[in-house]
Amino acid sequence: MSAQEILIEEIKHQPETVAREVLHYLKFIERQRAQEDWSDVLPSREVEQEKLDLLDGQ
Protein backbone atom coordinates (compact mmCIF):
# COMPACT_ATOMS: atom_id res chain seq x y z
CA MET A 1 0.00 0.00 0.00
CA SER A 2 1.38 3.41 -0.93
CA ALA A 3 1.83 6.27 1.49
CA GLN A 4 -1.00 8.11 -0.25
CA GLU A 5 -3.38 5.17 0.18
CA ILE A 6 -2.44 4.77 3.85
CA LEU A 7 -2.96 8.48 4.46
CA ILE A 8 -6.38 8.45 2.77
CA GLU A 9 -7.48 5.47 4.85
CA GLU A 10 -6.33 7.12 8.07
CA ILE A 11 -8.11 10.37 7.23
CA LYS A 12 -11.34 8.49 6.48
CA HIS A 13 -11.43 7.33 10.11
CA GLN A 14 -10.78 10.75 11.65
CA PRO A 15 -13.32 13.34 12.74
CA GLU A 16 -13.89 16.32 10.44
CA THR A 17 -11.80 18.63 12.62
CA VAL A 18 -8.75 16.40 12.28
CA ALA A 19 -9.26 16.07 8.52
CA ARG A 20 -9.41 19.88 8.23
CA GLU A 21 -6.22 20.23 10.27
CA VAL A 22 -4.46 17.77 7.96
CA LEU A 23 -5.68 19.75 4.96
CA HIS A 24 -4.39 23.02 6.44
CA TYR A 25 -1.01 21.43 7.12
CA LEU A 26 -0.83 20.05 3.59
CA LYS A 27 -1.51 23.52 2.14
CA PHE A 28 1.16 24.96 4.45
CA ILE A 29 3.69 22.43 3.17
CA GLU A 30 2.75 23.22 -0.45
CA ARG A 31 3.31 26.96 0.16
CA GLN A 32 6.67 26.28 1.79
CA ARG A 33 7.80 24.17 -1.16
CA ALA A 34 6.69 26.83 -3.63
CA GLN A 35 8.69 29.45 -1.74
CA GLU A 36 11.74 27.19 -1.62
CA ASP A 37 11.53 26.67 -5.38
CA TRP A 38 11.88 30.42 -5.87
CA SER A 39 14.33 31.14 -3.03
CA ASP A 40 17.37 31.05 -5.31
CA VAL A 41 15.73 33.48 -7.75
CA LEU A 42 13.94 35.94 -5.50
CA PRO A 43 15.85 38.61 -3.58
CA SER A 44 16.27 38.18 0.14
CA ARG A 45 14.34 40.26 2.67
CA GLU A 46 17.49 42.29 3.33
CA VAL A 47 17.77 43.25 -0.33
CA GLU A 48 14.10 44.16 -0.44
CA GLN A 49 14.51 46.32 2.67
CA GLU A 50 17.52 48.07 1.13
CA LYS A 51 15.44 48.88 -1.94
CA LEU A 52 12.63 50.25 0.21
CA ASP A 53 15.08 52.34 2.21
CA LEU A 54 16.49 53.82 -1.01
CA LEU A 55 13.01 54.63 -2.24
CA ASP A 56 12.17 56.26 1.08
CA GLY A 57 15.33 58.36 0.84
CA GLN A 58 17.02 56.92 3.89
mmCIF file of the N, C-alpha and C atoms, coordinates in Angstrom:
data_MODEL
# 
_entry.id   MODEL 
# 
loop_
_atom_site.group_PDB 
_atom_site.id 
_atom_site.type_symbol 
_atom_site.label_atom_id 
_atom_site.label_alt_id 
_atom_site.label_comp_id 
_atom_site.label_asym_id 
_atom_site.label_entity_id 
_atom_site.label_seq_id 
_atom_site.pdbx_PDB_ins_code 
_atom_site.Cartn_x 
_atom_site.Cartn_y 
_atom_site.Cartn_z 
_atom_site.occupancy 
_atom_site.B_iso_or_equiv 
_atom_site.pdbx_formal_charge 
_atom_site.auth_seq_id 
_atom_site.auth_comp_id 
_atom_site.auth_asym_id 
_atom_site.auth_atom_id 
_atom_site.pdbx_PDB_model_num 
ATOM 1   N N  . MET A 1 1  ? 0.851   -1.172 0.000  1.00 0.00 ? 1  MET A N  1 
ATOM 2   C CA . MET A 1 1  ? 0.000   0.000  0.000  1.00 0.00 ? 1  MET A CA 1 
ATOM 3   C C  . MET A 1 1  ? 0.903   1.244  0.000  1.00 0.00 ? 1  MET A C  1 
ATOM 4   N N  . SER A 1 2  ? 0.576   2.195  -0.835 1.00 0.00 ? 2  SER A N  1 
ATOM 5   C CA . SER A 1 2  ? 1.380   3.413  -0.933 1.00 0.00 ? 2  SER A CA 1 
ATOM 6   C C  . SER A 1 2  ? 1.106   4.346  0.245  1.00 0.00 ? 2  SER A C  1 
ATOM 7   N N  . ALA A 1 3  ? 1.999   5.283  0.426  1.00 0.00 ? 3  ALA A N  1 
ATOM 8   C CA . ALA A 1 3  ? 1.827   6.272  1.495  1.00 0.00 ? 3  ALA A CA 1 
ATOM 9   C C  . ALA A 1 3  ? 0.534   7.051  1.287  1.00 0.00 ? 3  ALA A C  1 
ATOM 10  N N  . GLN A 1 4  ? 0.222   7.369  0.035  1.00 0.00 ? 4  GLN A N  1 
ATOM 11  C CA . GLN A 1 4  ? -1.005  8.112  -0.252 1.00 0.00 ? 4  GLN A CA 1 
ATOM 12  C C  . GLN A 1 4  ? -2.235  7.302  0.146  1.00 0.00 ? 4  GLN A C  1 
ATOM 13  N N  . GLU A 1 5  ? -2.239  6.027  -0.166 1.00 0.00 ? 5  GLU A N  1 
ATOM 14  C CA . GLU A 1 5  ? -3.379  5.173  0.181  1.00 0.00 ? 5  GLU A CA 1 
ATOM 15  C C  . GLU A 1 5  ? -3.533  5.027  1.694  1.00 0.00 ? 5  GLU A C  1 
ATOM 16  N N  . ILE A 1 6  ? -2.406  4.880  2.393  1.00 0.00 ? 6  ILE A N  1 
ATOM 17  C CA . ILE A 1 6  ? -2.440  4.769  3.847  1.00 0.00 ? 6  ILE A CA 1 
ATOM 18  C C  . ILE A 1 6  ? -2.986  6.055  4.461  1.00 0.00 ? 6  ILE A C  1 
ATOM 19  N N  . LEU A 1 7  ? -2.510  7.181  3.960  1.00 0.00 ? 7  LEU A N  1 
ATOM 20  C CA . LEU A 1 7  ? -2.964  8.481  4.459  1.00 0.00 ? 7  LEU A CA 1 
ATOM 21  C C  . LEU A 1 7  ? -4.469  8.662  4.243  1.00 0.00 ? 7  LEU A C  1 
ATOM 22  N N  . ILE A 1 8  ? -4.940  8.321  3.078  1.00 0.00 ? 8  ILE A N  1 
ATOM 23  C CA . ILE A 1 8  ? -6.375  8.451  2.774  1.00 0.00 ? 8  ILE A CA 1 
ATOM 24  C C  . ILE A 1 8  ? -7.197  7.579  3.716  1.00 0.00 ? 8  ILE A C  1 
ATOM 25  N N  . GLU A 1 9  ? -6.761  6.364  3.941  1.00 0.00 ? 9  GLU A N  1 
ATOM 26  C CA . GLU A 1 9  ? -7.483  5.474  4.848  1.00 0.00 ? 9  GLU A CA 1 
ATOM 27  C C  . GLU A 1 9  ? -7.503  6.023  6.271  1.00 0.00 ? 9  GLU A C  1 
ATOM 28  N N  . GLU A 1 10 ? -6.384  6.542  6.725  1.00 0.00 ? 10 GLU A N  1 
ATOM 29  C CA . GLU A 1 10 ? -6.330  7.123  8.073  1.00 0.00 ? 10 GLU A CA 1 
ATOM 30  C C  . GLU A 1 10 ? -7.269  8.319  8.198  1.00 0.00 ? 10 GLU A C  1 
ATOM 31  N N  . ILE A 1 11 ? -7.266  9.173  7.191  1.00 0.00 ? 11 ILE A N  1 
ATOM 32  C CA . ILE A 1 11 ? -8.111  10.365 7.230  1.00 0.00 ? 11 ILE A CA 1 
ATOM 33  C C  . ILE A 1 11 ? -9.592  9.989  7.228  1.00 0.00 ? 11 ILE A C  1 
ATOM 34  N N  . LYS A 1 12 ? -9.944  8.933  6.526  1.00 0.00 ? 12 LYS A N  1 
ATOM 35  C CA . LYS A 1 12 ? -11.343 8.495  6.482  1.00 0.00 ? 12 LYS A CA 1 
ATOM 36  C C  . LYS A 1 12 ? -11.886 8.172  7.875  1.00 0.00 ? 12 LYS A C  1 
ATOM 37  N N  . HIS A 1 13 ? -11.004 7.753  8.780  1.00 0.00 ? 13 HIS A N  1 
ATOM 38  C CA . HIS A 1 13 ? -11.433 7.330  10.111 1.00 0.00 ? 13 HIS A CA 1 
ATOM 39  C C  . HIS A 1 13 ? -11.330 8.456  11.142 1.00 0.00 ? 13 HIS A C  1 
ATOM 40  N N  . GLN A 1 14 ? -10.962 9.633  10.722 1.00 0.00 ? 14 GLN A N  1 
ATOM 41  C CA . GLN A 1 14 ? -10.784 10.746 11.652 1.00 0.00 ? 14 GLN A CA 1 
ATOM 42  C C  . GLN A 1 14 ? -12.015 11.660 11.637 1.00 0.00 ? 14 GLN A C  1 
ATOM 43  N N  . PRO A 1 15 ? -12.221 12.363 12.743 1.00 0.00 ? 15 PRO A N  1 
ATOM 44  C CA . PRO A 1 15 ? -13.317 13.343 12.742 1.00 0.00 ? 15 PRO A CA 1 
ATOM 45  C C  . PRO A 1 15 ? -13.004 14.494 11.781 1.00 0.00 ? 15 PRO A C  1 
ATOM 46  N N  . GLU A 1 16 ? -14.030 15.226 11.406 1.00 0.00 ? 16 GLU A N  1 
ATOM 47  C CA . GLU A 1 16 ? -13.889 16.318 10.436 1.00 0.00 ? 16 GLU A CA 1 
ATOM 48  C C  . GLU A 1 16 ? -12.837 17.338 10.869 1.00 0.00 ? 16 GLU A C  1 
ATOM 49  N N  . THR A 1 17 ? -12.769 17.627 12.150 1.00 0.00 ? 17 THR A N  1 
ATOM 50  C CA . THR A 1 17 ? -11.801 18.632 12.624 1.00 0.00 ? 17 THR A CA 1 
ATOM 51  C C  . THR A 1 17 ? -10.364 18.188 12.366 1.00 0.00 ? 17 THR A C  1 
ATOM 52  N N  . VAL A 1 18 ? -10.098 16.918 12.542 1.00 0.00 ? 18 VAL A N  1 
ATOM 53  C CA . VAL A 1 18 ? -8.748  16.397 12.282 1.00 0.00 ? 18 VAL A CA 1 
ATOM 54  C C  . VAL A 1 18 ? -8.462  16.426 10.786 1.00 0.00 ? 18 VAL A C  1 
ATOM 55  N N  . ALA A 1 19 ? -9.435  16.057 9.969  1.00 0.00 ? 19 ALA A N  1 
ATOM 56  C CA . ALA A 1 19 ? -9.258  16.074 8.515  1.00 0.00 ? 19 ALA A CA 1 
ATOM 57  C C  . ALA A 1 19 ? -8.967  17.500 8.031  1.00 0.00 ? 19 ALA A C  1 
ATOM 58  N N  . ARG A 1 20 ? -9.655  18.484 8.600  1.00 0.00 ? 20 ARG A N  1 
ATOM 59  C CA . ARG A 1 20 ? -9.411  19.880 8.228  1.00 0.00 ? 20 ARG A CA 1 
ATOM 60  C C  . ARG A 1 20 ? -8.009  20.323 8.629  1.00 0.00 ? 20 ARG A C  1 
ATOM 61  N N  . GLU A 1 21 ? -7.563  19.889 9.799  1.00 0.00 ? 21 GLU A N  1 
ATOM 62  C CA . GLU A 1 21 ? -6.217  20.232 10.267 1.00 0.00 ? 21 GLU A CA 1 
ATOM 63  C C  . GLU A 1 21 ? -5.161  19.629 9.335  1.00 0.00 ? 21 GLU A C  1 
ATOM 64  N N  . VAL A 1 22 ? -5.376  18.413 8.903  1.00 0.00 ? 22 VAL A N  1 
ATOM 65  C CA . VAL A 1 22 ? -4.457  17.767 7.962  1.00 0.00 ? 22 VAL A CA 1 
ATOM 66  C C  . VAL A 1 22 ? -4.441  18.544 6.646  1.00 0.00 ? 22 VAL A C  1 
ATOM 67  N N  . LEU A 1 23 ? -5.594  18.973 6.183  1.00 0.00 ? 23 LEU A N  1 
ATOM 68  C CA . LEU A 1 23 ? -5.681  19.752 4.957  1.00 0.00 ? 23 LEU A CA 1 
ATOM 69  C C  . LEU A 1 23 ? -4.925  21.075 5.087  1.00 0.00 ? 23 LEU A C  1 
ATOM 70  N N  . HIS A 1 24 ? -5.097  21.748 6.213  1.00 0.00 ? 24 HIS A N  1 
ATOM 71  C CA . HIS A 1 24 ? -4.394  23.020 6.438  1.00 0.00 ? 24 HIS A CA 1 
ATOM 72  C C  . HIS A 1 24 ? -2.884  22.807 6.437  1.00 0.00 ? 24 HIS A C  1 
ATOM 73  N N  . TYR A 1 25 ? -2.448  21.721 7.075  1.00 0.00 ? 25 TYR A N  1 
ATOM 74  C CA . TYR A 1 25 ? -1.013  21.432 7.124  1.00 0.00 ? 25 TYR A CA 1 
ATOM 75  C C  . TYR A 1 25 ? -0.475  21.110 5.729  1.00 0.00 ? 25 TYR A C  1 
ATOM 76  N N  . LEU A 1 26 ? -1.239  20.377 4.955  1.00 0.00 ? 26 LEU A N  1 
ATOM 77  C CA . LEU A 1 26 ? -0.833  20.054 3.587  1.00 0.00 ? 26 LEU A CA 1 
ATOM 78  C C  . LEU A 1 26 ? -0.665  21.318 2.754  1.00 0.00 ? 26 LEU A C  1 
ATOM 79  N N  . LYS A 1 27 ? -1.606  22.249 2.868  1.00 0.00 ? 27 LYS A N  1 
ATOM 80  C CA . LYS A 1 27 ? -1.513  23.516 2.137  1.00 0.00 ? 27 LYS A CA 1 
ATOM 81  C C  . LYS A 1 27 ? -0.295  24.320 2.599  1.00 0.00 ? 27 LYS A C  1 
ATOM 82  N N  . PHE A 1 28 ? -0.013  24.289 3.906  1.00 0.00 ? 28 PHE A N  1 
ATOM 83  C CA . PHE A 1 28 ? 1.164   24.956 4.447  1.00 0.00 ? 28 PHE A CA 1 
ATOM 84  C C  . PHE A 1 28 ? 2.440   24.395 3.821  1.00 0.00 ? 28 PHE A C  1 
ATOM 85  N N  . ILE A 1 29 ? 2.517   23.071 3.762  1.00 0.00 ? 29 ILE A N  1 
ATOM 86  C CA . ILE A 1 29 ? 3.693   22.431 3.169  1.00 0.00 ? 29 ILE A CA 1 
ATOM 87  C C  . ILE A 1 29 ? 3.825   22.801 1.699  1.00 0.00 ? 29 ILE A C  1 
ATOM 88  N N  . GLU A 1 30 ? 2.721   22.830 0.970  1.00 0.00 ? 30 GLU A N  1 
ATOM 89  C CA . GLU A 1 30 ? 2.748   23.217 -0.445 1.00 0.00 ? 30 GLU A CA 1 
ATOM 90  C C  . GLU A 1 30 ? 3.279   24.642 -0.613 1.00 0.00 ? 30 GLU A C  1 
ATOM 91  N N  . ARG A 1 31 ? 2.823   25.574 0.242  1.00 0.00 ? 31 ARG A N  1 
ATOM 92  C CA . ARG A 1 31 ? 3.306   26.959 0.156  1.00 0.00 ? 31 ARG A CA 1 
ATOM 93  C C  . ARG A 1 31 ? 4.793   27.043 0.464  1.00 0.00 ? 31 ARG A C  1 
ATOM 94  N N  . GLN A 1 32 ? 5.245   26.281 1.454  1.00 0.00 ? 32 GLN A N  1 
ATOM 95  C CA . GLN A 1 32 ? 6.670   26.279 1.787  1.00 0.00 ? 32 GLN A CA 1 
ATOM 96  C C  . GLN A 1 32 ? 7.503   25.777 0.612  1.00 0.00 ? 32 GLN A C  1 
ATOM 97  N N  . ARG A 1 33 ? 7.067   24.715 -0.009 1.00 0.00 ? 33 ARG A N  1 
ATOM 98  C CA . ARG A 1 33 ? 7.796   24.170 -1.165 1.00 0.00 ? 33 ARG A CA 1 
ATOM 99  C C  . ARG A 1 33 ? 7.837   25.166 -2.313 1.00 0.00 ? 33 ARG A C  1 
ATOM 100 N N  . ALA A 1 34 ? 6.733   25.838 -2.549 1.00 0.00 ? 34 ALA A N  1 
ATOM 101 C CA . ALA A 1 34 ? 6.691   26.828 -3.634 1.00 0.00 ? 34 ALA A CA 1 
ATOM 102 C C  . ALA A 1 34 ? 7.662   27.960 -3.360 1.00 0.00 ? 34 ALA A C  1 
ATOM 103 N N  . GLN A 1 35 ? 7.749   28.392 -2.108 1.00 0.00 ? 35 GLN A N  1 
ATOM 104 C CA . GLN A 1 35 ? 8.685   29.454 -1.744 1.00 0.00 ? 35 GLN A CA 1 
ATOM 105 C C  . GLN A 1 35 ? 10.118  28.976 -1.891 1.00 0.00 ? 35 GLN A C  1 
ATOM 106 N N  . GLU A 1 36 ? 10.393  27.740 -1.500 1.00 0.00 ? 36 GLU A N  1 
ATOM 107 C CA . GLU A 1 36 ? 11.740  27.190 -1.618 1.00 0.00 ? 36 GLU A CA 1 
ATOM 108 C C  . GLU A 1 36 ? 12.163  27.096 -3.081 1.00 0.00 ? 36 GLU A C  1 
ATOM 109 N N  . ASP A 1 37 ? 11.221  26.767 -3.956 1.00 0.00 ? 37 ASP A N  1 
ATOM 110 C CA . ASP A 1 37 ? 11.534  26.668 -5.383 1.00 0.00 ? 37 ASP A CA 1 
ATOM 111 C C  . ASP A 1 37 ? 12.021  27.994 -5.938 1.00 0.00 ? 37 ASP A C  1 
ATOM 112 N N  . TRP A 1 38 ? 11.526  29.092 -5.380 1.00 0.00 ? 38 TRP A N  1 
ATOM 113 C CA . TRP A 1 38 ? 11.883  30.421 -5.873 1.00 0.00 ? 38 TRP A CA 1 
ATOM 114 C C  . TRP A 1 38 ? 12.972  31.094 -5.039 1.00 0.00 ? 38 TRP A C  1 
ATOM 115 N N  . SER A 1 39 ? 13.401  30.478 -3.950 1.00 0.00 ? 39 SER A N  1 
ATOM 116 C CA . SER A 1 39 ? 14.325  31.141 -3.029 1.00 0.00 ? 39 SER A CA 1 
ATOM 117 C C  . SER A 1 39 ? 15.656  31.509 -3.680 1.00 0.00 ? 39 SER A C  1 
ATOM 118 N N  . ASP A 1 40 ? 16.106  30.733 -4.662 1.00 0.00 ? 40 ASP A N  1 
ATOM 119 C CA . ASP A 1 40 ? 17.372  31.047 -5.314 1.00 0.00 ? 40 ASP A CA 1 
ATOM 120 C C  . ASP A 1 40 ? 17.217  32.138 -6.377 1.00 0.00 ? 40 ASP A C  1 
ATOM 121 N N  . VAL A 1 41 ? 15.991  32.476 -6.727 1.00 0.00 ? 41 VAL A N  1 
ATOM 122 C CA . VAL A 1 41 ? 15.734  33.481 -7.751 1.00 0.00 ? 41 VAL A CA 1 
ATOM 123 C C  . VAL A 1 41 ? 15.291  34.814 -7.142 1.00 0.00 ? 41 VAL A C  1 
ATOM 124 N N  . LEU A 1 42 ? 14.486  34.737 -6.105 1.00 0.00 ? 42 LEU A N  1 
ATOM 125 C CA . LEU A 1 42 ? 13.940  35.945 -5.497 1.00 0.00 ? 42 LEU A CA 1 
ATOM 126 C C  . LEU A 1 42 ? 14.956  36.608 -4.577 1.00 0.00 ? 42 LEU A C  1 
ATOM 127 N N  . PRO A 1 43 ? 14.934  37.929 -4.493 1.00 0.00 ? 43 PRO A N  1 
ATOM 128 C CA . PRO A 1 43 ? 15.855  38.614 -3.582 1.00 0.00 ? 43 PRO A CA 1 
ATOM 129 C C  . PRO A 1 43 ? 15.499  38.338 -2.127 1.00 0.00 ? 43 PRO A C  1 
ATOM 130 N N  . SER A 1 44 ? 16.499  38.424 -1.284 1.00 0.00 ? 44 SER A N  1 
ATOM 131 C CA . SER A 1 44 ? 16.267  38.181 0.139  1.00 0.00 ? 44 SER A CA 1 
ATOM 132 C C  . SER A 1 44 ? 15.513  39.361 0.758  1.00 0.00 ? 44 SER A C  1 
ATOM 133 N N  . ARG A 1 45 ? 15.043  39.189 1.969  1.00 0.00 ? 45 ARG A N  1 
ATOM 134 C CA . ARG A 1 45 ? 14.335  40.263 2.669  1.00 0.00 ? 45 ARG A CA 1 
ATOM 135 C C  . ARG A 1 45 ? 15.258  41.463 2.886  1.00 0.00 ? 45 ARG A C  1 
ATOM 136 N N  . GLU A 1 46 ? 16.547  41.191 3.114  1.00 0.00 ? 46 GLU A N  1 
ATOM 137 C CA . GLU A 1 46 ? 17.486  42.285 3.328  1.00 0.00 ? 46 GLU A CA 1 
ATOM 138 C C  . GLU A 1 46 ? 17.615  43.148 2.075  1.00 0.00 ? 46 GLU A C  1 
ATOM 139 N N  . VAL A 1 47 ? 17.679  42.518 0.929  1.00 0.00 ? 47 VAL A N  1 
ATOM 140 C CA . VAL A 1 47 ? 17.772  43.248 -0.332 1.00 0.00 ? 47 VAL A CA 1 
ATOM 141 C C  . VAL A 1 47 ? 16.503  44.053 -0.563 1.00 0.00 ? 47 VAL A C  1 
ATOM 142 N N  . GLU A 1 48 ? 15.362  43.453 -0.291 1.00 0.00 ? 48 GLU A N  1 
ATOM 143 C CA . GLU A 1 48 ? 14.097  44.161 -0.440 1.00 0.00 ? 48 GLU A CA 1 
ATOM 144 C C  . GLU A 1 48 ? 14.045  45.374 0.483  1.00 0.00 ? 48 GLU A C  1 
ATOM 145 N N  . GLN A 1 49 ? 14.524  45.214 1.728  1.00 0.00 ? 49 GLN A N  1 
ATOM 146 C CA . GLN A 1 49 ? 14.513  46.320 2.670  1.00 0.00 ? 49 GLN A CA 1 
ATOM 147 C C  . GLN A 1 49 ? 15.451  47.437 2.205  1.00 0.00 ? 49 GLN A C  1 
ATOM 148 N N  . GLU A 1 50 ? 16.604  47.070 1.655  1.00 0.00 ? 50 GLU A N  1 
ATOM 149 C CA . GLU A 1 50 ? 17.522  48.073 1.126  1.00 0.00 ? 50 GLU A CA 1 
ATOM 150 C C  . GLU A 1 50 ? 16.869  48.871 0.011  1.00 0.00 ? 50 GLU A C  1 
ATOM 151 N N  . LYS A 1 51 ? 16.136  48.189 -0.862 1.00 0.00 ? 51 LYS A N  1 
ATOM 152 C CA . LYS A 1 51 ? 15.439  48.884 -1.942 1.00 0.00 ? 51 LYS A CA 1 
ATOM 153 C C  . LYS A 1 51 ? 14.378  49.834 -1.394 1.00 0.00 ? 51 LYS A C  1 
ATOM 154 N N  . LEU A 1 52 ? 13.645  49.384 -0.395 1.00 0.00 ? 52 LEU A N  1 
ATOM 155 C CA . LEU A 1 52 ? 12.627  50.252 0.209  1.00 0.00 ? 52 LEU A CA 1 
ATOM 156 C C  . LEU A 1 52 ? 13.254  51.445 0.886  1.00 0.00 ? 52 LEU A C  1 
ATOM 157 N N  . ASP A 1 53 ? 14.383  51.228 1.561  1.00 0.00 ? 53 ASP A N  1 
ATOM 158 C CA . ASP A 1 53 ? 15.082  52.345 2.215  1.00 0.00 ? 53 ASP A CA 1 
ATOM 159 C C  . ASP A 1 53 ? 15.539  53.375 1.179  1.00 0.00 ? 53 ASP A C  1 
ATOM 160 N N  . LEU A 1 54 ? 16.048  52.897 0.056  1.00 0.00 ? 54 LEU A N  1 
ATOM 161 C CA . LEU A 1 54 ? 16.486  53.824 -1.011 1.00 0.00 ? 54 LEU A CA 1 
ATOM 162 C C  . LEU A 1 54 ? 15.307  54.608 -1.546 1.00 0.00 ? 54 LEU A C  1 
ATOM 163 N N  . LEU A 1 55 ? 14.187  53.954 -1.735 1.00 0.00 ? 55 LEU A N  1 
ATOM 164 C CA . LEU A 1 55 ? 13.011  54.627 -2.241 1.00 0.00 ? 55 LEU A CA 1 
ATOM 165 C C  . LEU A 1 55 ? 12.476  55.660 -1.247 1.00 0.00 ? 55 LEU A C  1 
ATOM 166 N N  . ASP A 1 56 ? 12.631  55.335 0.036  1.00 0.00 ? 56 ASP A N  1 
ATOM 167 C CA . ASP A 1 56 ? 12.172  56.264 1.081  1.00 0.00 ? 56 ASP A CA 1 
ATOM 168 C C  . ASP A 1 56 ? 13.171  57.388 1.328  1.00 0.00 ? 56 ASP A C  1 
ATOM 169 N N  . GLY A 1 57 ? 14.339  57.321 0.703  1.00 0.00 ? 57 GLY A N  1 
ATOM 170 C CA . GLY A 1 57 ? 15.335  58.361 0.845  1.00 0.00 ? 57 GLY A CA 1 
ATOM 171 C C  . GLY A 1 57 ? 16.148  58.273 2.116  1.00 0.00 ? 57 GLY A C  1 
ATOM 172 N N  . GLN A 1 58 ? 16.250  57.092 2.643  1.00 0.00 ? 58 GLN A N  1 
ATOM 173 C CA . GLN A 1 58 ? 17.023  56.922 3.891  1.00 0.00 ? 58 GLN A CA 1 
ATOM 174 C C  . GLN A 1 58 ? 18.447  56.519 3.586  1.00 0.00 ? 58 GLN A C  1 
# 
